[in-house]
Every structure is written in structure tokens, then in C-alpha cells.
Amino acid sequence: MVRWLIVVFLALVLIEGLAPWLRRLGLGRLPGDFRFRLWGREWSIPLASTVLLSVLITLALKWL
């Protein structure tokens, strides 16, 4: 279970780092993505985008 938590955390960090580029593609604005402002900083939790990217990567790897 700890491995899954690490994988999810790393995926969220990676997506957050790529957020400006991914927002141009429409990711980060899906219905399951959460954005909120806390302590003067805007935070985002891209849950739906993470699931979508995971499915796309899985399908691409199975196809190859």
C-alpha cells in the first residue's frame, strides 16, 4: 500500500510540474480536478487528469 501512495504522490507532482503545458491540452480542468486557494496560494489536485493520463499510458503501452 505504501508503494501505491508513493506512485500516486509522484504522479501528482509530475502532473503539477507539467500543468502549464497540460492546461493547453485541456487537462487540469476536468470535472474531477480540484482547485482552491489556501494561505494566499492556489493549489490544484488533478485527480481526473491523473486517471485519464494513466488510462492513456496503459493503453499506449499495451498497444505497443
N, CA, C and O atoms as a Tripos MOL2 file, in Angstrom:
@<TRIPOS>MOLECULE
protein
  256   255    64     0     0
PROTEIN
NO_CHARGES

@<TRIPOS>ATOM
      1 N           0.8190   -1.1850    0.0000 N.3       1 MET1
      2 CA          0.0000    0.0000    0.0000 C.3       1 MET1
      3 C           0.8720    1.2610    0.0000 C.2       1 MET1
      4 O           0.5040    2.2730   -0.5970 O.2       1 MET1
      5 N           1.9990    1.1990    0.6540 N.am      2 VAL2
      6 CA          2.8940    2.3520    0.7020 C.3       2 VAL2
      7 C           3.4210    2.6540   -0.6970 C.2       2 VAL2
      8 O           3.5820    3.8200   -1.0560 O.2       2 VAL2
      9 N           3.6890    1.6290   -1.4800 N.am      3 ARG3
     10 CA          4.1640    1.8420   -2.8440 C.3       3 ARG3
     11 C           3.1380    2.6110   -3.6680 C.2       3 ARG3
     12 O           3.4980    3.5140   -4.4230 O.2       3 ARG3
     13 N           1.8600    2.2560   -3.5260 N.am      4 TRP4
     14 CA          0.8130    2.9460   -4.2700 C.3       4 TRP4
     15 C           0.7180    4.4060   -3.8550 C.2       4 TRP4
     16 O           0.5050    5.2770   -4.6980 O.2       4 TRP4
     17 N           0.8710    4.6760   -2.5880 N.am      5 LEU5
     18 CA          0.8430    6.0610   -2.1340 C.3       5 LEU5
     19 C           2.0080    6.8530   -2.7260 C.2       5 LEU5
     20 O           1.8420    8.0090   -3.1140 O.2       5 LEU5
     21 N           3.1690    6.2380   -2.7940 N.am      6 ILE6
     22 CA          4.3350    6.8970   -3.3830 C.3       6 ILE6
     23 C           4.1090    7.1350   -4.8680 C.2       6 ILE6
     24 O           4.4240    8.2120   -5.3740 O.2       6 ILE6
     25 N           3.5690    6.1520   -5.5700 N.am      7 VAL7
     26 CA          3.3080    6.2910   -7.0020 C.3       7 VAL7
     27 C           2.2900    7.3980   -7.2560 C.2       7 VAL7
     28 O           2.4840    8.2200   -8.1520 O.2       7 VAL7
     29 N           1.2220    7.4300   -6.4910 N.am      8 VAL8
     30 CA          0.2100    8.4770   -6.6620 C.3       8 VAL8
     31 C           0.8130    9.8470   -6.3630 C.2       8 VAL8
     32 O           0.5670   10.8060   -7.0950 O.2       8 VAL8
     33 N           1.5930    9.9410   -5.3020 N.am      9 PHE9
     34 CA          2.2320   11.2110   -4.9570 C.3       9 PHE9
     35 C           3.1550   11.6800   -6.0740 C.2       9 PHE9
     36 O           3.1190   12.8500   -6.4540 O.2       9 PHE9
     37 N           3.9770   10.7840   -6.6000 N.am     10 LEU10
     38 CA          4.8940   11.1490   -7.6770 C.3      10 LEU10
     39 C           4.1430   11.5410   -8.9480 C.2      10 LEU10
     40 O           4.5550   12.4620   -9.6530 O.2      10 LEU10
     41 N           3.0500   10.8500   -9.2420 N.am     11 ALA11
     42 CA          2.2370   11.2100  -10.4090 C.3      11 ALA11
     43 C           1.6410   12.6000  -10.2430 C.2      11 ALA11
     44 O           1.6210   13.3820  -11.1930 O.2      11 ALA11
     45 N           1.1590   12.9120   -9.0570 N.am     12 LEU12
     46 CA          0.6040   14.2390   -8.8130 C.3      12 LEU12
     47 C           1.6630   15.3230   -8.9150 C.2      12 LEU12
     48 O           1.3980   16.4020   -9.4450 O.2      12 LEU12
     49 N           2.8540   15.0500   -8.4170 N.am     13 VAL13
     50 CA          3.9490   16.0170   -8.5110 C.3      13 VAL13
     51 C           4.3410   16.2230   -9.9740 C.2      13 VAL13
     52 O           4.5710   17.3550  -10.3980 O.2      13 VAL13
     53 N           4.4170   15.1470  -10.7420 N.am     14 LEU14
     54 CA          4.7780   15.2390  -12.1510 C.3      14 LEU14
     55 C           3.7380   16.0310  -12.9320 C.2      14 LEU14
     56 O           4.0820   16.8890  -13.7450 O.2      14 LEU14
     57 N           2.4850   15.7410  -12.6840 N.am     15 ILE15
     58 CA          1.4140   16.4520  -13.3950 C.3      15 ILE15
     59 C           1.4000   17.9210  -13.0000 C.2      15 ILE15
     60 O           1.1710   18.7890  -13.8410 O.2      15 ILE15
     61 N           1.6430   18.2030  -11.7310 N.am     16 GLU16
     62 CA          1.6820   19.6000  -11.2900 C.3      16 GLU16
     63 C           2.8390   20.3450  -11.9580 C.2      16 GLU16
     64 O           2.7020   21.5190  -12.3000 O.2      16 GLU16
     65 N           3.9540   19.6850  -12.1420 N.am     17 GLY17
     66 CA          5.0800   20.3140  -12.8220 C.3      17 GLY17
     67 C           4.8090   20.5490  -14.3040 C.2      17 GLY17
     68 O           5.3060   21.5130  -14.8870 O.2      17 GLY17
     69 N           4.0310   19.6760  -14.9010 N.am     18 LEU18
     70 CA          3.6930   19.8080  -16.3160 C.3      18 LEU18
     71 C           2.3760   20.5440  -16.5300 C.2      18 LEU18
     72 O           1.8940   20.6260  -17.6590 O.2      18 LEU18
     73 N           1.7910   21.0780  -15.4710 N.am     19 ALA19
     74 CA          0.4610   21.6840  -15.5220 C.3      19 ALA19
     75 C           0.3150   22.7780  -16.5770 C.2      19 ALA19
     76 O          -0.6800   22.7670  -17.3010 O.2      19 ALA19
     77 N           1.2480   23.7220  -16.7050 N.am     20 PRO20
     78 CA          1.0500   24.7570  -17.7280 C.3      20 PRO20
     79 C           0.9270   24.1790  -19.1450 C.2      20 PRO20
     80 O           0.0980   24.6270  -19.9370 O.2      20 PRO20
     81 N           1.7490   23.1950  -19.4450 N.am     21 TRP21
     82 CA          1.6940   22.5720  -20.7610 C.3      21 TRP21
     83 C           0.4170   21.7370  -20.9240 C.2      21 TRP21
     84 O          -0.2040   21.7470  -21.9870 O.2      21 TRP21
     85 N           0.0360   21.0240  -19.8760 N.am     22 LEU22
     86 CA         -1.1570   20.1770  -19.9390 C.3      22 LEU22
     87 C          -2.4400   20.9970  -19.9800 C.2      22 LEU22
     88 O          -3.4280   20.5550  -20.5670 O.2      22 LEU22
     89 N          -2.4490   22.1820  -19.3700 N.am     23 ARG23
     90 CA         -3.6460   23.0330  -19.4070 C.3      23 ARG23
     91 C          -3.9560   23.4810  -20.8280 C.2      23 ARG23
     92 O          -5.1200   23.6710  -21.1810 O.2      23 ARG23
     93 N          -2.9220   23.6500  -21.6410 N.am     24 ARG24
     94 CA         -3.1610   23.9960  -23.0480 C.3      24 ARG24
     95 C          -3.9060   22.8760  -23.7640 C.2      24 ARG24
     96 O          -4.6360   23.1270  -24.7240 O.2      24 ARG24
     97 N          -3.7240   21.6410  -23.3000 N.am     25 LEU25
     98 CA         -4.4260   20.4990  -23.8870 C.3      25 LEU25
     99 C          -5.7950   20.2740  -23.2650 C.2      25 LEU25
    100 O          -6.5440   19.4100  -23.7230 O.2      25 LEU25
    101 N          -6.1400   21.0390  -22.2230 N.am     26 GLY26
    102 CA         -7.4340   20.8970  -21.5680 C.3      26 GLY26
    103 C          -7.3940   20.0540  -20.3060 C.2      26 GLY26
    104 O          -8.4080   19.9210  -19.6210 O.2      26 GLY26
    105 N          -6.2470   19.4860  -19.9900 N.am     27 LEU27
    106 CA         -6.1360   18.7070  -18.7620 C.3      27 LEU27
    107 C          -5.9540   19.6560  -17.5830 C.2      27 LEU27
    108 O          -5.3700   20.7300  -17.7280 O.2      27 LEU27
    109 N          -6.4450   19.2660  -16.4420 N.am     28 GLY28
    110 CA         -6.3890   20.1330  -15.2730 C.3      28 GLY28
    111 C          -7.6670   20.9170  -15.0860 C.2      28 GLY28
    112 O          -7.8400   21.6090  -14.0830 O.2      28 GLY28
    113 N          -8.5540   20.8100  -16.0420 N.am     29 ARG29
    114 CA         -9.8410   21.4930  -15.9740 C.3      29 ARG29
    115 C         -10.9990   20.5110  -16.0660 C.2      29 ARG29
    116 O         -12.1400   20.9140  -16.2920 O.2      29 ARG29
    117 N         -10.7190   19.2550  -15.8980 N.am     30 LEU30
    118 CA        -11.7630   18.2390  -15.9670 C.3      30 LEU30
    119 C         -12.6400   18.2990  -14.7190 C.2      30 LEU30
    120 O         -12.2240   18.8590  -13.7050 O.2      30 LEU30
    121 N         -13.8510   17.7320  -14.7740 N.am     31 PRO31
    122 CA        -14.7610   17.8140  -13.6220 C.3      31 PRO31
    123 C         -14.2140   17.2340  -12.3220 C.2      31 PRO31
    124 O         -14.6430   17.6670  -11.2530 O.2      31 PRO31
    125 N         -13.3080   16.2980  -12.3610 N.am     32 GLY32
    126 CA        -12.7700   15.7090  -11.1390 C.3      32 GLY32
    127 C         -11.5060   16.3690  -10.6380 C.2      32 GLY32
    128 O         -10.9180   15.9030   -9.6620 O.2      32 GLY32
    129 N         -11.0690   17.4430  -11.2800 N.am     33 ASP33
    130 CA         -9.8650   18.1750  -10.8670 C.3      33 ASP33
    131 C         -10.2720   19.2930   -9.9190 C.2      33 ASP33
    132 O         -11.1840   20.0680  -10.2100 O.2      33 ASP33
    133 N          -9.5920   19.3690   -8.7880 N.am     34 PHE34
    134 CA         -9.9480   20.3450   -7.7700 C.3      34 PHE34
    135 C          -8.9070   21.4560   -7.7240 C.2      34 PHE34
    136 O          -7.7040   21.1950   -7.7620 O.2      34 PHE34
    137 N          -9.3800   22.6980   -7.6420 N.am     35 ARG35
    138 CA         -8.5050   23.8670   -7.4930 C.3      35 ARG35
    139 C          -9.0640   24.7010   -6.3580 C.2      35 ARG35
    140 O         -10.2710   24.9300   -6.2800 O.2      35 ARG35
    141 N          -8.1910   25.1500   -5.4860 N.am     36 PHE36
    142 CA         -8.6340   26.0000   -4.3950 C.3      36 PHE36
    143 C          -7.4860   26.8970   -3.9540 C.2      36 PHE36
    144 O          -6.3180   26.6110   -4.2190 O.2      36 PHE36
    145 N          -7.8330   27.9770   -3.2830 N.am     37 ARG37
    146 CA         -6.8480   28.9340   -2.7960 C.3      37 ARG37
    147 C          -6.7750   28.7950   -1.2820 C.2      37 ARG37
    148 O          -7.7860   28.8500   -0.5830 O.2      37 ARG37
    149 N          -5.5470   28.6130   -0.7960 N.am     38 LEU38
    150 CA         -5.3220   28.4320    0.6330 C.3      38 LEU38
    151 C          -4.0290   29.1410    1.0070 C.2      38 LEU38
    152 O          -2.9930   28.9240    0.3780 O.2      38 LEU38
    153 N          -4.0870   29.9810    2.0230 N.am     39 TRP39
    154 CA         -2.9290   30.7410    2.5050 C.3      39 TRP39
    155 C          -2.2660   31.5590    1.4060 C.2      39 TRP39
    156 O          -1.0400   31.6550    1.3460 O.2      39 TRP39
    157 N          -3.0780   32.1440    0.5410 N.am     40 GLY40
    158 CA         -2.5630   33.0210   -0.5000 C.3      40 GLY40
    159 C          -1.9350   32.3130   -1.6810 C.2      40 GLY40
    160 O          -1.3130   32.9550   -2.5280 O.2      40 GLY40
    161 N          -2.0850   31.0090   -1.7510 N.am     41 ARG41
    162 CA         -1.5170   30.2510   -2.8630 C.3      41 ARG41
    163 C          -2.5960   29.3870   -3.4850 C.2      41 ARG41
    164 O          -3.4660   28.8700   -2.7840 O.2      41 ARG41
    165 N          -2.5430   29.2300   -4.7900 N.am     42 GLU42
    166 CA         -3.5270   28.3890   -5.4630 C.3      42 GLU42
    167 C          -3.0090   26.9540   -5.5320 C.2      42 GLU42
    168 O          -1.8940   26.7010   -5.9890 O.2      42 GLU42
    169 N          -3.8280   26.0390   -5.0750 N.am     43 TRP43
    170 CA         -3.4800   24.6220   -5.0590 C.3      43 TRP43
    171 C          -4.3920   23.8910   -6.0330 C.2      43 TRP43
    172 O          -5.5520   24.2650   -6.2050 O.2      43 TRP43
    173 N          -3.8730   22.8620   -6.6600 N.am     44 SER44
    174 CA         -4.7190   22.0410   -7.5260 C.3      44 SER44
    175 C          -4.4350   20.5730   -7.2550 C.2      44 SER44
    176 O          -3.2990   20.1610   -7.0180 O.2      44 SER44
    177 N          -5.5040   19.8130   -7.2990 N.am     45 ILE45
    178 CA         -5.4160   18.3620   -7.1380 C.3      45 ILE45
    179 C          -6.0560   17.7490   -8.3910 C.2      45 ILE45
    180 O          -7.2790   17.6350   -8.4670 O.2      45 ILE45
    181 N          -5.2410   17.3570   -9.3630 N.am     46 PRO46
    182 CA         -5.7610   16.8910  -10.6490 C.3      46 PRO46
    183 C          -6.1160   15.3980  -10.6470 C.2      46 PRO46
    184 O          -5.4540   14.6050  -11.3170 O.2      46 PRO46
    185 N          -7.1370   15.0200   -9.9130 N.am     47 LEU47
    186 CA         -7.4920   13.6020   -9.8150 C.3      47 LEU47
    187 C          -7.9840   13.0320  -11.1460 C.2      47 LEU47
    188 O          -7.5110   11.9810  -11.5790 O.2      47 LEU47
    189 N          -8.9140   13.7040  -11.7890 N.am     48 ALA48
    190 CA         -9.4560   13.1980  -13.0540 C.3      48 ALA48
    191 C          -8.3860   13.1740  -14.1440 C.2      48 ALA48
    192 O          -8.3350   12.2430  -14.9470 O.2      48 ALA48
    193 N          -7.5450   14.1840  -14.1710 N.am     49 SER49
    194 CA         -6.4720   14.2120  -15.1660 C.3      49 SER49
    195 C          -5.4820   13.0800  -14.9350 C.2      49 SER49
    196 O          -4.9790   12.4920  -15.8920 O.2      49 SER49
    197 N          -5.1990   12.7720  -13.6820 N.am     50 THR50
    198 CA         -4.2870   11.6710  -13.3600 C.3      50 THR50
    199 C          -4.8530   10.3420  -13.8360 C.2      50 THR50
    200 O          -4.1360    9.5230  -14.4110 O.2      50 THR50
    201 N          -6.1330   10.1340  -13.5970 N.am     51 VAL51
    202 CA         -6.7740    8.8890  -14.0350 C.3      51 VAL51
    203 C          -6.7740    8.8090  -15.5570 C.2      51 VAL51
    204 O          -6.4660    7.7610  -16.1250 O.2      51 VAL51
    205 N          -7.1180    9.9100  -16.2180 N.am     52 LEU52
    206 CA         -7.1490    9.9220  -17.6780 C.3      52 LEU52
    207 C          -5.7710    9.6490  -18.2710 C.2      52 LEU52
    208 O          -5.6480    8.8420  -19.1920 O.2      52 LEU52
    209 N          -4.7450   10.2990  -17.7630 N.am     53 LEU53
    210 CA         -3.3940   10.0590  -18.2600 C.3      53 LEU53
    211 C          -2.9340    8.6360  -17.9810 C.2      53 LEU53
    212 O          -2.2440    8.0370  -18.8060 O.2      53 LEU53
    213 N          -3.3030    8.0940  -16.8450 N.am     54 SER54
    214 CA         -2.9420    6.7240  -16.5110 C.3      54 SER54
    215 C          -3.5820    5.7430  -17.4950 C.2      54 SER54
    216 O          -2.9270    4.8070  -17.9560 O.2      54 SER54
    217 N          -4.8360    5.9520  -17.8090 N.am     55 VAL55
    218 CA         -5.5260    5.0730  -18.7670 C.3      55 VAL55
    219 C          -4.8900    5.2000  -20.1460 C.2      55 VAL55
    220 O          -4.6610    4.1930  -20.8180 O.2      55 VAL55
    221 N          -4.6050    6.4190  -20.5710 N.am     56 LEU56
    222 CA         -3.9840    6.6210  -21.8870 C.3      56 LEU56
    223 C          -2.6040    5.9730  -21.9660 C.2      56 LEU56
    224 O          -2.2760    5.3450  -22.9730 O.2      56 LEU56
    225 N          -1.8050    6.1150  -20.9350 N.am     57 ILE57
    226 CA         -0.4750    5.4980  -20.9340 C.3      57 ILE57
    227 C          -0.5800    3.9830  -20.9180 C.2      57 ILE57
    228 O           0.1800    3.3010  -21.6050 O.2      57 ILE57
    229 N          -1.5170    3.4510  -20.1390 N.am     58 THR58
    230 CA         -1.7100    1.9980  -20.0940 C.3      58 THR58
    231 C          -2.1230    1.4630  -21.4550 C.2      58 THR58
    232 O          -1.5930    0.4510  -21.9130 O.2      58 THR58
    233 N          -3.0660    2.1360  -22.1050 N.am     59 LEU59
    234 CA         -3.4980    1.6900  -23.4450 C.3      59 LEU59
    235 C          -2.3680    1.8020  -24.4610 C.2      59 LEU59
    236 O          -2.2170    0.9330  -25.3210 O.2      59 LEU59
    237 N          -1.5780    2.8590  -24.3700 N.am     60 ALA60
    238 CA         -0.4590    3.0170  -25.3010 C.3      60 ALA60
    239 C           0.5780    1.9190  -25.0940 C.2      60 ALA60
    240 O           1.1090    1.3880  -26.0700 O.2      60 ALA60
    241 N           0.8740    1.5700  -23.8560 N.am     61 LEU61
    242 CA          1.8570    0.5230  -23.5930 C.3      61 LEU61
    243 C           1.3570   -0.8530  -23.9980 C.2      61 LEU61
    244 O           2.1330   -1.6840  -24.4680 O.2      61 LEU61
    245 N           0.0640   -1.0980  -23.8190 N.am     62 LYS62
    246 CA         -0.4910   -2.3890  -24.2690 C.3      62 LYS62
    247 C          -0.5260   -2.4810  -25.7810 C.2      62 LYS62
    248 O          -0.3620   -3.5630  -26.3450 O.2      62 LYS62
    249 N          -0.7380   -1.3500  -26.4430 N.am     63 TRP63
    250 CA         -0.7870   -1.3300  -27.8850 C.3      63 TRP63
    251 C           0.5820   -1.5680  -28.4950 C.2      63 TRP63
    252 O           0.7030   -2.1900  -29.5510 O.2      63 TRP63
    253 N           1.6240   -1.0640  -27.8180 N.am     64 LEU64
    254 CA          2.9840   -1.2600  -28.3180 C.3      64 LEU64
    255 C           3.4070   -2.6660  -28.0120 C.2      64 LEU64
    256 O           4.5250   -3.0610  -28.3420 O.2      64 LEU64
@<TRIPOS>BOND
     1     1     2 1
     2     2     3 1
     3     3     4 2
     4     3     5 am
     5     5     6 1
     6     6     7 1
     7     7     8 2
     8     7     9 am
     9     9    10 1
    10    10    11 1
    11    11    12 2
    12    11    13 am
    13    13    14 1
    14    14    15 1
    15    15    16 2
    16    15    17 am
    17    17    18 1
    18    18    19 1
    19    19    20 2
    20    19    21 am
    21    21    22 1
    22    22    23 1
    23    23    24 2
    24    23    25 am
    25    25    26 1
    26    26    27 1
    27    27    28 2
    28    27    29 am
    29    29    30 1
    30    30    31 1
    31    31    32 2
    32    31    33 am
    33    33    34 1
    34    34    35 1
    35    35    36 2
    36    35    37 am
    37    37    38 1
    38    38    39 1
    39    39    40 2
    40    39    41 am
    41    41    42 1
    42    42    43 1
    43    43    44 2
    44    43    45 am
    45    45    46 1
    46    46    47 1
    47    47    48 2
    48    47    49 am
    49    49    50 1
    50    50    51 1
    51    51    52 2
    52    51    53 am
    53    53    54 1
    54    54    55 1
    55    55    56 2
    56    55    57 am
    57    57    58 1
    58    58    59 1
    59    59    60 2
    60    59    61 am
    61    61    62 1
    62    62    63 1
    63    63    64 2
    64    63    65 am
    65    65    66 1
    66    66    67 1
    67    67    68 2
    68    67    69 am
    69    69    70 1
    70    70    71 1
    71    71    72 2
    72    71    73 am
    73    73    74 1
    74    74    75 1
    75    75    76 2
    76    75    77 am
    77    77    78 1
    78    78    79 1
    79    79    80 2
    80    79    81 am
    81    81    82 1
    82    82    83 1
    83    83    84 2
    84    83    85 am
    85    85    86 1
    86    86    87 1
    87    87    88 2
    88    87    89 am
    89    89    90 1
    90    90    91 1
    91    91    92 2
    92    91    93 am
    93    93    94 1
    94    94    95 1
    95    95    96 2
    96    95    97 am
    97    97    98 1
    98    98    99 1
    99    99   100 2
   100    99   101 am
   101   101   102 1
   102   102   103 1
   103   103   104 2
   104   103   105 am
   105   105   106 1
   106   106   107 1
   107   107   108 2
   108   107   109 am
   109   109   110 1
   110   110   111 1
   111   111   112 2
   112   111   113 am
   113   113   114 1
   114   114   115 1
   115   115   116 2
   116   115   117 am
   117   117   118 1
   118   118   119 1
   119   119   120 2
   120   119   121 am
   121   121   122 1
   122   122   123 1
   123   123   124 2
   124   123   125 am
   125   125   126 1
   126   126   127 1
   127   127   128 2
   128   127   129 am
   129   129   130 1
   130   130   131 1
   131   131   132 2
   132   131   133 am
   133   133   134 1
   134   134   135 1
   135   135   136 2
   136   135   137 am
   137   137   138 1
   138   138   139 1
   139   139   140 2
   140   139   141 am
   141   141   142 1
   142   142   143 1
   143   143   144 2
   144   143   145 am
   145   145   146 1
   146   146   147 1
   147   147   148 2
   148   147   149 am
   149   149   150 1
   150   150   151 1
   151   151   152 2
   152   151   153 am
   153   153   154 1
   154   154   155 1
   155   155   156 2
   156   155   157 am
   157   157   158 1
   158   158   159 1
   159   159   160 2
   160   159   161 am
   161   161   162 1
   162   162   163 1
   163   163   164 2
   164   163   165 am
   165   165   166 1
   166   166   167 1
   167   167   168 2
   168   167   169 am
   169   169   170 1
   170   170   171 1
   171   171   172 2
   172   171   173 am
   173   173   174 1
   174   174   175 1
   175   175   176 2
   176   175   177 am
   177   177   178 1
   178   178   179 1
   179   179   180 2
   180   179   181 am
   181   181   182 1
   182   182   183 1
   183   183   184 2
   184   183   185 am
   185   185   186 1
   186   186   187 1
   187   187   188 2
   188   187   189 am
   189   189   190 1
   190   190   191 1
   191   191   192 2
   192   191   193 am
   193   193   194 1
   194   194   195 1
   195   195   196 2
   196   195   197 am
   197   197   198 1
   198   198   199 1
   199   199   200 2
   200   199   201 am
   201   201   202 1
   202   202   203 1
   203   203   204 2
   204   203   205 am
   205   205   206 1
   206   206   207 1
   207   207   208 2
   208   207   209 am
   209   209   210 1
   210   210   211 1
   211   211   212 2
   212   211   213 am
   213   213   214 1
   214   214   215 1
   215   215   216 2
   216   215   217 am
   217   217   218 1
   218   218   219 1
   219   219   220 2
   220   219   221 am
   221   221   222 1
   222   222   223 1
   223   223   224 2
   224   223   225 am
   225   225   226 1
   226   226   227 1
   227   227   228 2
   228   227   229 am
   229   229   230 1
   230   230   231 1
   231   231   232 2
   232   231   233 am
   233   233   234 1
   234   234   235 1
   235   235   236 2
   236   235   237 am
   237   237   238 1
   238   238   239 1
   239   239   240 2
   240   239   241 am
   241   241   242 1
   242   242   243 1
   243   243   244 2
   244   243   245 am
   245   245   246 1
   246   246   247 1
   247   247   248 2
   248   247   249 am
   249   249   250 1
   250   250   251 1
   251   251   252 2
   252   251   253 am
   253   253   254 1
   254   254   255 1
   255   255   256 2
@<TRIPOS>SUBSTRUCTURE
     1 MET1         2 RESIDUE 1 A MET
     2 VAL2         6 RESIDUE 1 A VAL
     3 ARG3        10 RESIDUE 1 A ARG
     4 TRP4        14 RESIDUE 1 A TRP
     5 LEU5        18 RESIDUE 1 A LEU
     6 ILE6        22 RESIDUE 1 A ILE
     7 VAL7        26 RESIDUE 1 A VAL
     8 VAL8        30 RESIDUE 1 A VAL
     9 PHE9        34 RESIDUE 1 A PHE
    10 LEU10       38 RESIDUE 1 A LEU
    11 ALA11       42 RESIDUE 1 A ALA
    12 LEU12       46 RESIDUE 1 A LEU
    13 VAL13       50 RESIDUE 1 A VAL
    14 LEU14       54 RESIDUE 1 A LEU
    15 ILE15       58 RESIDUE 1 A ILE
    16 GLU16       62 RESIDUE 1 A GLU
    17 GLY17       66 RESIDUE 1 A GLY
    18 LEU18       70 RESIDUE 1 A LEU
    19 ALA19       74 RESIDUE 1 A ALA
    20 PRO20       78 RESIDUE 1 A PRO
    21 TRP21       82 RESIDUE 1 A TRP
    22 LEU22       86 RESIDUE 1 A LEU
    23 ARG23       90 RESIDUE 1 A ARG
    24 ARG24       94 RESIDUE 1 A ARG
    25 LEU25       98 RESIDUE 1 A LEU
    26 GLY26      102 RESIDUE 1 A GLY
    27 LEU27      106 RESIDUE 1 A LEU
    28 GLY28      110 RESIDUE 1 A GLY
    29 ARG29      114 RESIDUE 1 A ARG
    30 LEU30      118 RESIDUE 1 A LEU
    31 PRO31      122 RESIDUE 1 A PRO
    32 GLY32      126 RESIDUE 1 A GLY
    33 ASP33      130 RESIDUE 1 A ASP
    34 PHE34      134 RESIDUE 1 A PHE
    35 ARG35      138 RESIDUE 1 A ARG
    36 PHE36      142 RESIDUE 1 A PHE
    37 ARG37      146 RESIDUE 1 A ARG
    38 LEU38      150 RESIDUE 1 A LEU
    39 TRP39      154 RESIDUE 1 A TRP
    40 GLY40      158 RESIDUE 1 A GLY
    41 ARG41      162 RESIDUE 1 A ARG
    42 GLU42      166 RESIDUE 1 A GLU
    43 TRP43      170 RESIDUE 1 A TRP
    44 SER44      174 RESIDUE 1 A SER
    45 ILE45      178 RESIDUE 1 A ILE
    46 PRO46      182 RESIDUE 1 A PRO
    47 LEU47      186 RESIDUE 1 A LEU
    48 ALA48      190 RESIDUE 1 A ALA
    49 SER49      194 RESIDUE 1 A SER
    50 THR50      198 RESIDUE 1 A THR
    51 VAL51      202 RESIDUE 1 A VAL
    52 LEU52      206 RESIDUE 1 A LEU
    53 LEU53      210 RESIDUE 1 A LEU
    54 SER54      214 RESIDUE 1 A SER
    55 VAL55      218 RESIDUE 1 A VAL
    56 LEU56      222 RESIDUE 1 A LEU
    57 ILE57      226 RESIDUE 1 A ILE
    58 THR58      230 RESIDUE 1 A THR
    59 LEU59      234 RESIDUE 1 A LEU
    60 ALA60      238 RESIDUE 1 A ALA
    61 LEU61      242 RESIDUE 1 A LEU
    62 LYS62      246 RESIDUE 1 A LYS
    63 TRP63      250 RESIDUE 1 A TRP
    64 LEU64      254 RESIDUE 1 A LEU
